[in-house]
Amino acid sequence: MIVYNVTINVDAEVAEEWLHWMRTVHVPDVMATGLFLDHRIMRVLADDEGGLTYAVQYTCADMATYERYRDGHAARLQAETQQRYGGRFAAFRTLLEVLHTA
């Protein structure tokens, strides 16, 4: 299993609106691709000057499925976020392979 993790630092002034948009628009759009099995949104518990940090994780079956998302959907969905909140956030992405679950 693969976890696609997106860590985002959002300006405090737009964090509440951004979180609402993520929950009601962006994450549902990502899940509507049919490529991810589940998702979670978490707040990073750290004191960040100038913003709040979140981690959004999406789980998919394998690398081939993630690559279909990356190649067919990621650019469009990232552009929508950039258009709406450009200059108000910084994001970095990490791929994780699940080796064991309890």
Secondary structure, 3 states (H helix, E strand, C coil): CEEEEEEEEECHHHHHHHHHHHHHHHHHHHHCCCCCCEEEEEECCCCCCCCEEEEEEEEECCHHHHHHHHHHHHHHHHHHHHHHHCCCEEEEEEEEECCCCC
